[in-house]
Each structure stands twice: as C-alpha cells, then as structure tokens.
Amino acid sequence: MIPYDDTLRDRLRVNLAAHDIRRHPLEGRRHAAVSVIVLDSDQQIHGTDHIYEQLGPAARRQLMQGVPGIEDDPGFDGSVSGTAGGAAVLLTRRGARMKDHPGQWALPGGRLDTGETPEEAARREVGEEVGLTDLELLGQLDDYPTRSGYVITPFVFWAGTNAEPVAEPGEVQSVHRIAITELLRADSPRFVSIPESPRPVIQVPVGGDLIHAPTGALMYQFRAVAYDGTAERVDEYEQPVFAWQ
C-alpha cells in the first residue's frame, strides 16, 4: 500500500507543478470540470463493490456488454471489489436514472455554471455529488475533449485524513476508493482498436472492470504525471462508442 501522508502529498504537488498543462479551446463545445480526489482508504472498510454484489447473474453479464477487446478475456466481470487500501482516488458510479451516461464510472464533476471558473465548478460539483467541501488543490491535468461535446478541465485535490464522501442518491449510485497501487498494475493501461476510429481506445483496469476515457484517460494521466512524474499526454486517446453520446 502507498501511505496517505505528507510525503505523497508533496510528491504529487511537485510533479503537478512541473507539468505543462495542455488546454483546448471550446470551439462550440461546452466546458466542464472534474476532480481527481486523493484520499485515504481501508481495504476492509472500503473494499466492497456493494452495487455489484446485489446484482443477479444476468445483470452482471450485461455490465461488460459492448466493451471492446474483452471477447477472449473472462477475467473482467464489472466488479471493483478488492481495490481499496492506502492512498486512493475517488471514483463514482453514476446514477442509473441520470440522463447522460447512466451507470458509468466517473470522476465527480459537471458543466460550468454561468460566471464560474473551472475550479469553482469542480469544487461545487464535488460538494453536490459526494459532500466534500474542504479540499486542498494540488494541481491540474490536461484538458480532455470528449465525443459528447465537452472540454473537460481536471483538477487534483487532496481530501485530508477525515474525508468521508457520501453519495448524493440523485446523481451517484456509489462511491469507491481506488488505491493508487491499482493504477500501477502491470497490465495498465490497455489499448484496443475499434473500427469506428483510427485512435486507440484507452482502458484502465480496476479490479475486474475497465475504466474508459474520459475518466480512464484522466486516471492514467494522474498516475503518469502526478505520481510517476512523467510528461504523458492522453487527450488523443479514444473513448468507446458507448460513451460518444
């Protein structure tokens, strides 16, 4: 496990400060902001994917339908159980009744309100979705233009030792603490081809699931830039077709 301590916080802050942020013009797209929230986690307390555990066999099989590149890989079942422990990032499963991308994995975030800065929008959305308000800004990652017509600006926040995120049921089905060690897996990231695009689809394995762009791309850039200290770009990695709308 990676300890959630001042050494990690300083490492992330220094690496993010050295990163040359790539920004994208809106060019008719809408502006949104998301948050990569770094917090502590306990393997026993936070390690169960309760939503998955409540599903029946048929519903579990449906979770991975339409995911490219797993036809011959039965190891992916859609569960993120067993992925907590030590320093982690916060991942949410979107509400099943949400208009856009229901049930998909996401970082807390949403579109900017009139007059808001991206950071203000990121903080507001975190408060609305998971109830966290006392966050320390560590830095920023690259903008990511989406197929659904947004430019996403991502921020990295430190939540502190007493952070207790609570899902707002109208927007979030569940919240999960994904250990940073899970992002360092030898099989992460994966890249697969799809006939609809010449660009590779990025997949970040988390437990028995695969997190796709934009969320997966930003999680990978967090690992590469903030944790590893490398200059990695992710804005050209593709999203799966089911995320294009």
C-alpha positions in Angstrom: 0.0 0.0 0.0 1.1 3.6 -0.6 0.8 5.6 2.6 -1.5 8.6 2.7 0.9 11.1 4.1 2.7 14.4 3.6 5.4 12.7 1.6 2.8 11.6 -1.0 1.1 15.0 -1.0 4.4 16.8 -1.6 5.3 14.4 -4.4 2.0 14.9 -6.2 2.2 18.7 -5.8 5.8 19.0 -7.1 5.1 16.7 -10.1 1.9 18.6 -11.0 3.6 22.0 -10.7 6.2 20.8 -13.2 3.6 19.7 -15.7 3.0 21.9 -18.8 -0.8 21.9 -18.9 -2.4 21.5 -22.3 -5.6 23.5 -22.8 -8.1 23.1 -25.6 -10.4 25.8 -27.0 -14.1 25.2 -26.7 -14.8 25.7 -30.4 -18.6 25.3 -29.8 -18.2 22.6 -27.1 -19.4 23.0 -23.6 -17.0 23.5 -20.7 -16.9 21.0 -17.8 -14.6 20.3 -14.8 -13.9 17.2 -12.9 -11.9 16.3 -9.8 -9.3 13.6 -9.1 -9.6 13.5 -5.3 -6.8 11.8 -3.4 -7.9 10.3 0.0 -7.1 7.5 2.4 -8.7 4.1 2.2 -9.0 0.9 4.2 -9.1 -2.4 2.4 -11.7 -3.9 4.7 -14.0 -0.9 5.2 -13.9 0.5 1.6 -13.1 -2.6 -0.4 -16.5 -4.0 -1.4 -18.5 -3.1 -4.5 -21.9 -3.3 -2.9 -23.8 -2.4 -6.1 -22.2 -5.3 -7.9 -22.8 -7.7 -5.1 -26.5 -7.0 -5.2 -26.8 -7.9 -8.9 -28.1 -11.2 -10.2 -26.1 -13.3 -12.7 -27.9 -11.9 -15.8 -27.3 -8.3 -14.7 -23.7 -9.0 -14.0 -23.2 -10.4 -17.5 -24.7 -7.2 -19.0 -22.2 -5.0 -17.3 -19.4 -5.8 -19.8 -21.6 -5.9 -22.9 -20.2 -3.6 -25.6 -16.8 -3.2 -24.0 -14.2 -3.6 -26.8 -11.3 -6.0 -26.5 -12.5 -8.5 -23.9 -14.1 -11.1 -26.0 -11.4 -13.7 -25.1 -10.7 -12.4 -21.6 -13.1 -13.8 -19.0 -11.2 -12.1 -16.2 -13.3 -9.0 -16.4 -16.7 -9.2 -14.6 -17.5 -5.5 -13.9 -16.7 -5.5 -10.2 -14.3 -3.2 -8.4 -14.3 -5.1 -5.1 -10.9 -5.5 -3.5 -9.3 -2.3 -4.9 -9.1 -0.2 -1.8 -6.2 0.1 0.6 -3.8 3.0 1.4 -3.7 6.2 -0.7 -6.5 6.2 -3.2 -8.5 8.2 -5.7 -12.3 8.7 -5.6 -14.3 7.0 -8.3 -18.1 7.2 -8.6 -20.7 5.1 -10.4 -23.2 7.5 -12.0 -26.8 7.2 -11.0 -28.9 4.7 -13.0 -31.5 7.4 -13.8 -29.1 10.1 -15.0 -29.9 11.4 -18.4 -26.2 11.2 -19.6 -24.1 8.1 -19.3 -26.2 6.4 -16.5 -24.4 3.7 -14.5 -21.0 4.6 -16.0 -17.8 5.2 -14.0 -17.0 8.9 -13.5 -14.9 11.4 -11.5 -17.0 14.0 -9.6 -17.7 16.8 -11.9 -20.0 18.6 -14.4 -20.5 21.5 -16.6 -19.7 25.1 -15.6 -22.5 27.4 -14.5 -22.6 30.9 -15.9 -19.8 33.0 -14.4 -18.0 30.1 -12.8 -14.3 29.3 -13.2 -13.4 25.7 -13.9 -12.0 25.3 -10.3 -15.2 26.8 -8.8 -17.3 24.4 -10.8 -15.1 21.4 -9.8 -15.4 22.3 -6.1 -19.2 22.8 -6.4 -19.8 19.5 -8.1 -17.7 17.6 -5.6 -19.8 19.1 -2.8 -23.1 18.3 -4.6 -22.2 14.8 -5.6 -20.2 13.4 -2.7 -20.4 16.1 0.0 -16.8 17.0 0.3 -16.0 20.7 0.6 -12.7 21.1 2.4 -10.3 20.2 -0.4 -6.7 21.3 -1.0 -5.8 22.0 -4.6 -2.6 20.1 -5.6 -2.6 20.9 -9.3 -4.2 20.5 -12.7 -4.1 17.9 -15.6 -4.6 18.4 -19.3 -8.0 19.3 -20.8 -9.8 16.4 -22.4 -12.2 17.0 -25.4 -15.0 14.4 -25.4 -17.0 12.9 -28.1 -20.2 14.1 -26.4 -19.3 17.7 -27.0 -17.4 18.8 -23.8 -14.0 20.1 -23.0 -13.2 18.7 -19.5 -10.7 20.5 -17.3 -9.4 18.2 -14.5 -8.1 19.2 -11.1 -6.3 17.2 -8.5 -7.4 17.7 -4.8 -6.1 16.4 -1.5 -9.1 15.5 0.7 -7.4 15.2 4.1 -7.4 12.4 6.7 -11.0 12.9 7.8 -12.7 12.9 4.4 -16.0 10.8 4.3 -17.6 11.1 0.9 -21.3 10.4 0.8 -23.1 9.7 -2.5 -25.9 12.1 -3.4 -28.5 9.5 -4.5 -30.0 11.5 -7.3 -26.6 11.7 -9.1 -24.4 8.9 -7.7 -25.1 5.2 -7.1 -21.9 4.5 -5.2 -18.5 6.0 -4.3 -15.3 3.9 -4.4 -11.8 4.5 -3.1 -9.4 3.0 -5.7 -5.9 2.5 -4.4 -3.2 4.2 -6.3 -1.5 0.9 -6.4 -4.3 -0.3 -8.6 -3.4 2.3 -11.2 0.2 0.9 -11.2 -0.8 -2.6 -12.3 1.5 -4.2 -14.9 -1.5 -4.5 -17.3 -2.4 -0.8 -17.0 -3.2 0.9 -19.3 -4.6 -1.3 -22.1 -5.1 -0.1 -25.6 -7.6 -1.6 -28.1 -8.7 -0.8 -31.6 -12.2 -0.2 -32.8 -13.4 0.1 -36.4 -15.1 3.4 -35.8 -11.9 5.3 -35.1 -8.2 5.3 -36.0 -7.3 6.3 -32.5 -6.6 3.7 -29.8 -9.2 3.2 -27.0 -7.6 3.5 -23.6 -8.7 1.2 -20.8 -7.5 1.3 -17.2 -8.1 -2.0 -15.4 -9.6 -1.5 -11.9 -10.4 -4.8 -10.1 -12.5 -6.8 -12.6 -13.6 -3.8 -14.6 -12.2 -1.4 -17.3 -12.4 2.3 -16.9 -12.6 4.1 -20.2 -11.9 7.7 -21.4 -12.5 10.3 -20.4 -12.4 9.0 -16.8 -9.9 6.3 -17.5 -7.6 8.7 -19.5 -7.5 11.2 -16.7 -6.9 8.5 -14.1 -3.9 7.3 -16.2 -2.6 10.8 -16.6 -2.9 11.3 -12.8 -0.7 8.2 -12.4 1.8 9.2 -15.1 2.1 12.9 -14.3 1.3 13.3 -10.6 2.6 10.1 -9.2 5.3 9.0 -11.7 6.4 12.5 -12.7 6.4 11.8 -16.4 5.2 14.0 -19.3 2.3 11.9 -20.6 -0.5 13.2 -22.8 -3.9 11.5 -23.0 -6.2 13.8 -25.0 -5.8 11.9 -28.2 -6.8 8.5 -26.7 -10.2 7.4 -27.9 -13.4 6.7 -26.0 -15.5 3.5 -26.6 -18.5 4.0 -28.8 -21.0 3.7 -25.9 -19.5 6.9 -24.4 -19.9 9.0 -27.6 -23.4 10.3 -26.9 
